[in-house]
Amino acid sequence: MYVIEVPAYGGPEVLRLTEHADPAAEAGLVRVRLGATTVNQADVKIRSGAAAGRLGTLVPPFVLGFDLAGTLIDDAPGLPAGTVVAGFLPWFELGTGRGTYAEIVVADPSWLAPVPAGVDLVDAASVPLSAQTAQQAVDLLRLPAGATVFITGAGGVVGRFAIQHAAARGLEVIALAGPGEQDELRALGARHTVARGAPSDVTAALRRLLPDGVDGVFDTALLGDPLLPGVRKGGSFVSASQPRVPAPERGIRVSAVHGAPDGIQLGEILDRLATGRLTTRVAGVLPLDKAAEAHRQTEAGSLAGRLVLTI
């Protein structure tokens, strides 16, 4: 099978198309023939060496990739061979360096969900890691319906999903919006928007809107400590990165979300996508052998959605 391999740390140009042996069947696991995967910021950090400290003894060469959408080669309970599925691999935790920039991957069937009719592989691949991370962050906030939640980085891929998940749960969403994003974020479910700016200005704007502070924050933009004055006493703060979790104060619960694959949860998310109760955004589609170009575009930033690689 063909894969995109990282032979050494470096820029996008180090990515190379190469052949690996097809993976053999493994007890308790299933093989998936991929149709699509995505390029995430984590892929860029791993390839460049910026995430080398998280890899333990794993060193190049390895294959990147988290998200997947494709067809099962092997039977699994409730998922017969031939089922179109989506999911994501916990790349860091696996520690094998066998990611989804490949024609065939091996996965735990509990990480996978069937793709509903009417959802194509490109859209399905754009969902798992980002949408599940956003859902799990909203879960960590532990806020009741009617509570207020402030979402930073709301125009990003995870932030957009977080708005939709939070609004579906009955939370009143306040979104940190960049220029020209306000109308779109309101359409996704944000009740109010706050303009991007210096953290102190953002916090002051929150306090003007809610003098006692918001009930919770999901910080995908990693603004960290300066946002705490905008959270009410006894509120909740969830960061998208453990190193950016602020020190707790005034009884505020603080934590970080680290997306974990969950096929049951993903199945519910994909059903919402299929029925129009959730939207995703794809910034572009490139073939697998153009992975280096996809990395260049992702590294440059300002993409309106996720880049998908077709296989």
C-alpha positions in Angstrom: 0.0 0.0 0.0 1.0 3.6 -0.4 1.6 5.9 2.5 2.9 9.4 3.1 5.9 9.1 5.4 7.9 11.5 7.5 11.5 10.3 7.0 13.0 13.1 9.2 11.8 16.2 10.9 11.5 19.3 8.7 9.3 21.4 6.5 6.5 20.1 4.3 9.0 19.1 1.6 10.2 16.1 3.8 6.9 14.3 3.3 7.3 11.5 0.8 5.1 9.0 -0.9 6.3 5.5 -0.3 5.2 1.8 -0.2 4.6 -0.2 2.9 3.4 -3.8 3.2 -0.4 -4.0 3.7 -1.2 -4.5 7.4 -2.1 -8.0 8.4 -5.3 -8.8 10.3 -4.9 -8.5 14.1 -7.1 -10.0 16.8 -9.6 -7.6 18.2 -8.8 -5.0 15.5 -10.1 -4.2 12.1 -8.6 -3.0 8.9 -10.1 0.0 7.1 -9.5 0.8 3.4 -9.4 4.6 3.5 -11.1 7.0 1.2 -10.2 10.2 3.0 -8.2 11.6 5.9 -7.4 15.2 7.1 -4.5 17.4 7.9 -4.6 18.7 11.5 -2.4 21.2 13.2 -1.0 18.3 15.3 0.3 16.7 12.1 2.2 19.9 11.3 3.7 20.0 14.8 4.7 16.4 14.6 6.3 16.7 11.2 8.2 19.8 12.1 9.6 18.3 15.3 7.7 20.8 17.5 5.9 17.9 19.2 8.9 15.6 19.5 8.8 15.9 23.3 5.5 14.1 23.3 6.6 11.1 21.3 8.8 9.3 23.8 11.0 6.9 22.0 9.2 7.2 18.7 11.3 8.8 16.0 11.0 9.1 12.2 10.3 7.5 9.9 6.5 7.4 10.7 3.1 8.0 9.1 1.0 10.9 10.3 -2.8 11.2 10.5 -5.7 11.0 12.9 -9.0 11.2 11.1 -10.3 8.5 8.8 -13.2 7.6 6.6 -13.3 4.4 4.5 -14.6 0.9 4.2 -14.1 -2.0 6.6 -12.1 -4.9 5.3 -12.8 -7.1 8.3 -16.0 -7.9 10.3 -16.5 -6.4 13.7 -19.5 -6.7 16.1 -22.3 -4.7 14.5 -20.0 -3.6 11.7 -19.7 -6.2 8.9 -17.0 -6.0 6.3 -18.0 -3.5 3.6 -19.5 -1.0 6.1 -18.5 2.6 5.4 -17.1 4.0 8.7 -15.4 7.0 10.1 -13.3 7.6 13.2 -9.9 8.7 14.4 -6.8 7.1 15.7 -5.3 8.3 19.1 -2.0 8.8 17.3 0.1 9.9 20.3 -1.3 7.3 22.7 -0.7 4.4 20.2 3.0 5.3 19.8 3.3 3.2 16.7 3.7 5.9 14.1 1.1 4.3 12.0 -1.3 7.0 11.1 -4.0 7.6 8.5 -2.0 9.1 5.6 -2.2 5.6 4.2 -4.4 3.4 2.0 -5.1 0.9 4.8 -5.1 1.4 8.6 -5.7 -0.8 11.6 -8.2 0.4 14.3 -10.1 -0.7 17.3 -13.7 -1.1 16.2 -14.9 0.8 19.3 -13.3 3.9 17.8 -15.5 3.7 14.6 -19.0 4.6 13.6 -21.0 3.8 10.5 -21.3 6.7 8.1 -25.0 7.5 7.4 -26.4 7.5 3.9 -26.0 10.8 2.3 -22.8 11.8 4.1 -19.8 11.6 1.7 -16.3 10.4 2.8 -14.9 13.9 2.6 -17.4 15.4 5.0 -17.2 12.3 7.2 -13.4 12.5 7.5 -13.6 16.2 8.5 -15.6 15.4 11.6 -14.2 12.8 14.1 -11.3 14.4 16.0 -12.5 18.0 16.0 -16.2 17.3 16.6 -15.5 14.8 19.4 -13.0 17.0 21.1 -15.5 19.8 21.1 -18.3 17.6 22.4 -16.0 16.2 25.2 -15.0 19.8 26.1 -18.7 20.8 26.5 -19.2 17.6 28.6 -16.3 18.7 30.9 -17.8 22.1 31.5 -20.8 20.3 33.3 -23.1 23.3 32.7 -26.9 23.0 32.9 -29.2 24.2 30.1 -29.5 28.0 30.2 -26.0 28.5 31.5 -23.6 30.9 29.6 -20.5 29.6 27.9 -17.8 31.7 26.3 -15.9 29.9 23.4 -12.6 31.4 22.2 -11.3 30.6 18.7 -15.0 30.2 17.8 -14.3 30.5 14.1 -11.8 27.6 14.0 -12.7 24.0 13.3 -13.1 22.9 16.9 -14.7 26.2 17.9 -17.4 25.9 15.3 -18.3 22.4 16.5 -18.3 23.6 20.1 -20.8 26.3 19.4 -23.2 23.8 17.8 -22.8 21.2 20.5 -23.3 23.8 23.3 -26.3 25.4 21.6 -27.9 22.0 21.1 -27.5 21.4 24.8 -29.4 24.6 25.6 -26.4 26.7 26.6 -26.3 30.4 25.9 -23.2 30.7 23.7 -20.9 33.8 23.6 -18.4 33.5 20.8 -15.0 35.2 20.4 -15.3 36.4 16.8 -12.8 37.6 14.3 -13.6 40.3 11.6 -16.5 39.2 9.4 -17.3 36.1 11.5 -20.1 37.4 13.6 -23.1 36.6 11.4 -21.8 33.0 10.6 -21.2 32.2 14.3 -24.6 33.5 15.2 -26.1 31.2 12.5 -24.3 28.3 14.2 -25.9 29.0 17.5 -24.0 31.8 19.2 -26.3 34.2 21.1 -23.7 36.9 21.4 -20.2 37.7 19.9 -17.2 39.4 21.4 -14.6 40.9 19.1 -11.1 39.4 19.1 -8.5 41.6 20.8 -6.1 41.7 23.7 -7.1 39.3 26.5 -7.7 42.1 28.9 -10.1 43.8 26.4 -11.9 40.5 25.8 -12.4 40.0 29.5 -13.6 43.6 29.9 -16.1 43.0 27.1 -17.4 39.8 28.8 -17.9 41.7 32.0 -19.9 44.4 30.3 -22.1 41.8 28.8 -22.4 39.7 32.0 -21.2 41.7 35.1 -21.0 38.6 37.3 -19.1 36.7 34.6 -19.8 33.7 32.4 -20.6 30.3 33.8 -18.0 28.5 31.7 -15.2 29.0 29.1 -14.0 26.6 26.4 -10.6 28.1 25.5 -9.6 26.8 22.0 -7.6 30.0 21.3 -5.4 29.2 24.4 -5.7 32.6 25.9 -5.4 31.1 29.4 -5.1 33.0 32.7 -6.2 36.4 31.5 -9.7 35.1 30.9 -10.3 33.9 34.5 -11.6 37.4 35.7 -14.4 36.9 33.1 -15.6 33.7 34.8 -18.0 33.8 37.7 -17.1 32.4 41.1 -17.6 28.6 41.1 -17.7 28.5 37.3 -15.8 26.2 34.9 -12.9 26.6 32.5 -11.8 24.0 29.9 -8.7 24.6 27.9 -7.8 22.8 24.6 -4.2 22.3 25.9 -3.1 21.1 29.3 -0.1 23.5 29.5 -2.5 26.4 29.1 -4.8 25.5 31.9 -4.8 28.4 34.4 -4.4 28.0 38.1 -7.8 27.7 39.8 -9.1 30.6 41.8 -12.5 31.6 43.3 -13.7 28.0 43.2 -13.5 27.8 39.4 -13.0 24.3 38.1 -10.2 24.1 35.6 -9.3 21.2 33.2 -8.1 20.4 29.7 -9.8 18.3 27.0 -7.9 15.7 25.1 -10.1 14.1 22.5 -10.6 10.4 22.9 -12.1 8.2 20.2 -15.6 6.9 21.0 -17.6 5.2 18.3 -21.0 5.6 20.0 -20.5 9.3 20.5 -19.3 9.7 16.9 -22.3 7.8 15.6 -24.6 10.4 17.3 -22.6 13.2 15.8 -22.7 11.8 12.3 -26.4 11.3 12.6 -26.8 15.0 13.4 -24.6 15.8 10.4 -26.8 13.6 8.2 -30.0 15.2 9.3 -28.7 18.8 9.1 -28.5 19.4 12.8 -24.8 19.8 12.6 -22.6 21.4 9.9 -19.0 20.8 9.0 -16.7 22.9 6.8 -14.1 21.6 4.4 -11.5 24.2 3.3 -10.2 22.1 0.4 -9.6 18.6 -1.0 -6.3 17.3 -2.3 -5.1 13.8 -3.2 -2.8 12.0 -0.8 0.3 12.6 -2.9 -0.2 16.3 -2.4 0.1 16.1 1.3 3.1 18.5 1.3 0.9 21.2 -0.3 -1.8 20.5 2.2 0.8 21.0 5.0 2.0 24.3 3.5 -1.6 25.6 3.4 -2.3 24.4 7.0 0.9 25.9 8.3 0.1 29.2 6.7 -3.1 29.4 8.7 -6.4 31.2 7.9 -8.0 28.2 6.4 -11.8 28.3 6.6 -12.2 24.7 7.7 -10.3 21.4 7.5 -8.2 20.3 4.5 -9.1 16.7 3.4 -6.8 14.3 1.6 -8.5 11.7 -0.6 -7.0 8.3 -1.1 
